[in-house]
């Protein structure tokens, strides 16, 4: 799509708009056509009116003058009405289409592989696509305005001028040449500018967030970083403005040259009109109508080239970015169900992040029988969370394969597929500014559960309910109740437990909870797992003994595999981590 031009992207953009609201878009075209022809009618009836005045020589012609005056007045009235109707309808249609355009974009983003969010280029593309979704209607309908309004107006006016004097029509067309050349220069320049400032724009949004968003503002103020981020924000914004100003200076110089050439052509055409009237090649009415319409004619031409064409050419890159992002949006991501009694088998699985040449998972071979509870332990950066992300289907392995299988069934490869039947509690969970009930049920919105069952889940994970129960709003932003970090984590655990699943993955689910409460909660989590397959990442070695099996990871490899008791009897990473942690606890108690 990179080498396509203005017309291509506008046509594809229009296809999306017509797909969303076909009848409404057709009505938009009809209104623009009537709008353009109404201005041609003005010139036609203006000439008829002036000619009827100059030809007036009897009482009979008086009615012709009045009739032409009425038609001229109606044509002017129609043009003003259509100007208001067409513009207002465009505003209303844009608002109506925006929901559908954003829906397509957000659906496509939701189907993107999670690994794509690790690429800065992809993040730039999403940023530009979100910006483009606000522009697509106005930029794409520029093509409709050109065809149905401007071309209908200029086409009919050219026919009118040609019928009056052919040379007039040719002279008027020549005026467009320098304007079209400047349009192509602007389009190329603004495409280059958008690619330059997109990463900078993301930086300014980040710096602004560090200074204003709730999750950052406490640390920013505590460390005295406000002025630091403010300076970074201003410097980046200054670079964006410098690039914009540089381009605007270039654009202004080109526009000045084009404007001078347009004025020169305008003067030549006025002289031609004067000459044709003197030698009686055109009527005085035609002279007056054409002369008065020239201002409108060049006004529309300037509007077309310098505003519609120029603005659309500056922002067509936004449509390009939007269309690149939604390309193939109708294709659902292939998924695989993790059913009951299915084992999980990893075969030579390798995975690396885009910015790293080192494997985060290095040749993992693993079989997880259905219903087994596994504790995943290891130092920070050992690959635990990455392994969870691969099992969840968030990341696809670079090499190797993952299969679901039953003892009496054929293996089902799930490489590159999303997983259904899996629940997860993430290490960096989201604190939704909604009610407790919504925070929990959002994990399985189609599940029909009574409030009593939800309250039971809350009690099981020790979520403190007040008199408003599960209906209380969370978060001070909407005048709700604020929770401690540990209580928010319990809400996230309840969300994971609520979802119907056969496999649950919990990545550090109790990191914000004190050790005594954590031990109680872990027992409840293990109890909840029941017959389900459960994979729980933890740094607390003492809690790993509750699991059926412990996997120890280091440098992207599984270095030990066994029960808590078996691993403590061997010299290795697990025993080393366990003894270091026990020593720390003993020293802390002292």
N, C-alpha and C positions, 0 to 999 in steps of 0.2 A: 504493500500500500504506500510505501514511502515515496514512490516516483509519480504518484497520481497527482492531479492538479485540482484547481479550484472547482471546476465543473463536476469532476468525478466525486469529490467528497460531498458536495452539495446534493448531488443526485442520490448518493447513498443515504445521506442524512434525511432527504425528503422521503425516501422509501421507508425509513423508520417512522417518520411522522405520519405518513399516510397509513402505515400499518396500525398505528395507535388510534387514529381518528380520521378515517377516509372521508366521510361525508363532510365533516367540519373543514377539512383541508380543501375539498372541492369548492365549498362555499367561499372560502378565503380567496381562491383563484377567481371566482366569478365576481366577487366584490372588487378586486383589484382591476379586473378588466373593465368593469363599468366605470370605476374611478378614473382610469386612464382615458377612456373614450369621452368622458364628460368634459375634459379640458379641450379636446379636439372640437367638440360641439360648440364650445365657447367661441373659438376662432371662426368657425364656419358661420355661425349666426351673427357674429360681430361684423364680418364682411358683408353679409346680406343686409344688415341694418344700415351700415354706412352707404352701401350702393343704393339702397332704396331712398335714402335722404338725398343723395346727389342726383338721382333720377326723378325726383319729385317735380311734377309739372301740372298736376291736376288733382281734383278731390278724390279720384279713384285710388291714386297712389297713397293717400293718407292711411287707408286701412292696411295697405301692405307694410307701411312703416310701423304702425301699431302692432301688427301681427309679428313682424320680425323683432320688434322691441320685446314683446312678450316671450318669444322663443329664446331670445338672447338672455333675458332675465331668468328664465327657467333653467337654461344651461348653466348659468353662474350659480344658481341655487343648488342644482343637482351636484355640481362639483364640490361645493362646500359641505353638503350633506354627506356625500360619499367619502370625503376626506375624514370627517368625524367617525362615520360608521366603520370604514375599513380599518382605521387606526385603533379604534376601541375594540373591534372584534379581534384584531391581532393580539392585543393585550390580554383579552379574556381567553383566547385560544392558547396562548403561551402558558398561562397559569394552569389551564386544564391539562395540557400535555406534559407539564413538568413532572407530575406525579408518575406518569408512565415512563418517562425518560429515566428518572432516578430509579424506578423499580427495575428496569432492565439493567442499569449499571450495577445496582447493589446485588442483584441476582447473580450477575457475572462474577462480581468480586467474591461472593459467597461460594462460588464453584471453583475458584482458583485454588491451585495447590498451595498449601501453607508455606512450602519452601520458596514460592515466588515472593513472599513478603520478606525474605532474607536478602533480596536483591535491591540495592538502592535504585537501579534503573526502573524496576517494577513499581517501587514506591513513588518515583517521579511520574511514571505513567498514570498511576491511580490519581495522584494529585492533579495532574493536568486534565484527566478525564472528568473528575468531579467539577473542575472549573469549566470544562467544555460542555457539561450537561446544562449549565445555565445559559450557554451561548447558542446551542444548536438550533433552536427555533428561529432566532433572529438571523443567524448567519445563513441557514439553509433556505429560509423563505426569501432571502435576498434574491435568489435565483428565480423564485416565483414572481417577485415584484418586478424584476428585470423583464421577464417574459410577458406577464399579463398586464402590468401597468406601464413600464417605461417603453417596451418595444411596441405595445399597441399605440401608445401616444406618439412615439417618434416615427413609427411606421406610417400611421395615418397622416401625421404632419408632413412627412416626406412626400407622400402621395399628393397631399394638398399643395405643397410648394412646387412639386414637379409639374402639376397641372397648371399652376400659375406661371412658372418659368423653370425649365429643367435645370438651368445653371444654379438657381437658388438652392435646390435640393442637394446638388453635388457639393456646393460650397459648405452647406451646413454639415454634411457628413464628414468632410475633411477636418472639421474642428475636433472630431473625436480622436483622431490619431495620436496626438501628443498625450491626451488624457489616458488612453489605453496603455501606452508605453509606460507612463508613470505608475499605473496600477500594477503592472507586472513587477516593477522595481520594488514597490512597497510590499507586495506579497512575499517576495523572496526575503526581504529584510526582516519582516516581522516573524516569519517562520524561524529564522536564525535566532532572533531575540527570545522567543518563547522557549526554545531549547536551552538557552543560556540562563534564563532567570528561574526556571522551574525548580532546580535544586536550591537556589537561594531563597525562593519563596517558602520552601519547606523548612529551611533553617529559621527564617523569621517567625514562622508559626511555632516552632519548637521553643525559641527564646521567649516569645510572648507567653507561651504556656507555662514556662518555668517561673515567670513573674506573676501570673494571674490565676493559674489553676490550683484548686484546693490541695491536690496530692503533692504539689511541689512547693507551695508558698511557705510552709513552716520551715522547711530546711533551707530554702533560699534566704529567708530573713535571718534565721539562726546563724548561718555562715556569712551573712553580710554580702550576698552575691547579687543583690538587686541591681546595683550600678554596673557590675560586671556583665550581667545578661542584657541590661539596658544598652550598654555600649556595643555589645555584640549585635544586638537587634538593630541599632541605629546604623552601625557600619555596614551591615548586610543590606539594609534598606537603602542606604546611600549608594551602594554599588548598583542596586537595581535601578534607582532613579538616574544614575549617571548613564547607564546603558540606554534607558528610555529617552533621556534628554539628547544623547548623541544621535539616536535614530530620528527623533523629532526634528532636530536641526537639519539633518539630511533630507527628511521628508518636506520640511518647510521650504528649503531651497528649490527642490524639484517642483513643488507646487507653485512657487513664485514664477518660475520660468514658464510653466504650463499656463498659468493665469495670464501672463503677458501675451502669449501666443493666442489665447482665446480672445482677449480684447482686440487684438489686431484683426483676427478673422471677423469679429463682430462689426468692427468699423467698415471692413470691406463689404460685408453684406448690406449694411445700411446704405452705403454709396450705390450699390447695385440696385437696391429698391428705388432710390431717388432717381437714378438714370432711367429705369424701366417705366417709372411713372411719367417722366418728362416726355418720353418718346411714345407714350400711350400703349405700351405693351402689357401693362397691368392697370386695373381700375384704381381710382383713389380709395375705394373701400378695401380693396386687397392690400394697398399700401398701408392703410391705417391698421387693418387687422394683423398683418404680418409684423409690422413694426411694434405694435403693442404686445404681440404674442412672443416676440423675440426674447424679452426679459424673462417671461415664463419658460420659454423653450430652453434658454441657457441656464436658468435656475434649476430646471429639472436635470439638465445635462450635468451641471456641477454636483447636484445632489446624487445623481447616479454614479458618477466617477469618483468624486472626492469624498462622498459620505458613504453611500451604499457599497460601491465596489471597494473603496479604500478600507472602510471599516470591516467589510466581510473578508477582504484579503488579509488584513491584520489578524483576524480571529478565526480564519479557516483552519489554522493549525489546531485550534481548540476542538473543532469537529473531528479532525484527523485523529487527535488523541482519544477522543470519546469513542470513535468507531473502532480504533485499534483495540481499545479495552473491552468493548462488547462483542468483538468479532467472535462469531460462533456462540452467542449468548444462549441460543435455544437448545444447545446440547447439554443434556444433564450429565453430570459426572457419574461414571460407572461405579456401582456400589456392590457390596457383598454382605450378606447377612451372617452374623456370627450366631449360630443356633446352639441350642442346648446339646450337651454331650459332644461338642466339637473340641478337638485338641488344636493347639496352635503350634506350628512347626516353623522355625526360622532356619533357612539353609544358606550358609555362606553370605550372610547379610553384611554389606558394607555401606557406609553413608558418610558423606562429608558436607560441610557447609560451603556456600559459594566463596566466601572470603578466606577459606583455609585450604591448604594443600594436604592437610593431615586428616585421616579418617577419624570421625567422632565415634563411629562404630566400626570395628575392624574384625571382619570375618566371624560374625556371630552365628553359632550353631546351637539351637536350643529347642527343646520340646516342652510344652506346658500342657499337661493333661487337664481335661475339663474338671472344674471344681476345686482345683488346687489353689491355695493361698500362698503367694510368693512375696517375700520381703526382699526388696532391691536396695543394696547398701553399697557404699563406696565414698571416696573423697569427692569434694566439689570438682566438677569438670571431668569426672570419670566416664560419663556417657549415660547416666541413669535416665535423666529427663529426655534425652534424645531417643533412647530405646523405647520409652513410653510413647513418644510422638510417632515413631515408626509403627508401633503396634496399633495405635489409634487410627492410623491412616492419614495423619496430618502431613507426614513426610513420606516420600517414596524412596526405597533403597536405591543407591547407585548401582549396586551389584547384588546378586543373590535373590532369594525369593522368600515370601511368606505365604504359608498355606493354612487353611482351615480344613480339618479332616476328621472323620469318624472311623472307627475300626472296621466298619462294614461298608464304607462309602468311598467314592473316588475323591482324591485331594482337589481342593478348590483353591487356585492361586488368587491371592488378593493383592499382588503387587500393583501399585498405581491405582488402587480402588479405594473409595471411601468405605468405612465400616458402619454397619447398622447392628444394633444389639449391644452396643458398648457405651458405658457411662464413664465419666472421668471427673476428678476433682483436681484442678490445675494448681500448680505452685503459685502462679500469679493469677488468682481468681478475680472476677469482676464484682465490684460492689454496686449492684443495680439500685438506683434511686427509685425504688418501688416498694410495695408492701412486702412483709415477710412472706405472705402467701405467694405473691407473684414471683419473688426471688427464688422460691423453691420450685413451684410448678412450671416455671419457664423452661425447665430442662425436658419436659414431656407435656407439651401444651394440649395434646389431644387425649391425654389420659383423664378419665373421669374418676375423681377421688373426692370424698367428703372432707369437710373442714376438720372433722374429728380425727380422720386418718392423718391429715397434715399436722395437726397438733400433736399427735402421737409421735410422729417423726421428730418434731421439735423437742419433745420431752426426752426422747431417746438420745439425742445428741446434746442435751442440756442447753437449748436456746431459751433464754429467759423471756417469757411472755408477760406483758402487763395486762391491764384491764381491757385494752383494745384487742388483745389476742393477736392472731396472725394477720389481721387487717391493718395493723399499724404501719404507717409510712416510715421508711428508713432513709436517713440522710437529712442533715439540717438545711440543705439547699432548697427543699420544698416543705420546710417547717415540720420535719419529721423527727424521729428519734435516732440519735447517733449511737452506734455500737462500738464496743472496743474491738481491737484487732482479733482477739480470740473469739468473740461472739460472731464477728463477720465470717471467720473461718468455719465456725460451726454451721452457719447458714449455707456456705459453699458445700460443706459435707452433706447437709440435708438435701441440697439440690442434686448432688450426685446420687444419693441413696434413692431419691424419689423416682428417678428415671428407670423405666423397665429395661432390664439388660440381662445378659448372660455373662458379661465380663465387666468388671469395674476396675479402673486404674486410678490410683490416688498418689499424686506427686507431692510429698511433704505436706500431708493434709492437716497436721497439727503443729506446725512450726511456731505459731503464735500462742500456743496454749502451754500452761505450766506443766512440768513433768508428772505431777500426781494426777491432775485432771486428764492429761494426755494418756496415761496408762489406762484409766477407766474408759476413756473414749475409744482407744484402740481395741479394747476387749469388745465393745459394742460394735465396732466396725467389722472385726473378725466374725462376730456372731451374725451380723447382717449378711456377710458374704455367703454364709451357709453353703449351698450347693454351687454357688456361682464361682467362676474363676476370678481371682482377685490378685492384682499386682500393686503392692504398696511400697513407695519409695520412702525411706526414713533414714535419719542420721543417728537415731537412738538405738544402739545395739541391743539394749535390754528388751526392747519391744519386738525385735526381730524373732525372739524365741517363740512368740505366739504363732508364727507362720509355720505352714507345713514344710516350707523349703526356703532357703536363703541363697540368693545369687549375689556374689561380690564382684563389682566392676572396678577396673583400673585401666586408664589409657584406652578406653573404647573397647576393652575386651572383658569377657567373663572369665575371671581368674580362679574363682572358687564356686562350687555348687554343692549344697548339702543342707542338712538340718543344723539348727543352732548348736546342738550338742556335738554333732560330728565335726563341725568346723572349729569348735573350741579345742578339740583334741588334736588338731593339726597345727603345725607352725605355718603361718601364712598371713595374708592381709587381714582376714576377718579377726583372728585372734589378736593381732597387733592393734587394730582399731578398737576392739572391745576393751582390751587392757588399758589403753590410753584414756578411753572414756571413763572407765571405772576409777582410774587413778585421779582423774580430774574431779569426779563427784566426791571421792573421799577427801581430797584436799579442800574442796569447797565446803564440805561439812565441818572440817576442822576449823 
